[in-house]
Amino acid sequence: MTSRKPDVHNAVTFNHETLSLDGDSFTDCEFRKCRLIYAGGEAPMFSGCRFDDCDWRFEGPAARTLEHLKAVWGAGAKPVVQGLIKEITGAGGR
């Protein structure tokens, strides 16, 4: 896997573009009908961004993590996955 320097995007409007998100930073950006791909590298940062009808894709390690969570759910450990969702959304009361 080749590494690339993360990009910093400020007040950019993306239209019908395919973007690799890993490690990038987006501030006050707008995404319109874009394909947004996260492959499990460094988490992207979003601040003040808007998303309109985008297609979110997960590849590589990110996709495998989602597959693992589906397997955990299917194995009957739904509370574990539900707990993670609460933590992600801030609904866990912490």
Buried (B, 14 or more C-beta within 10 A) or exposed (E): EEEEEBBEBEEBEBEEBEBBBBBBBBBBBBBBEBBBBBBBBEEBBBEEBEBEEBEEBBEBEBBEEEEEBEEBBEEEEEEEBEEEEEEEEEEEEE
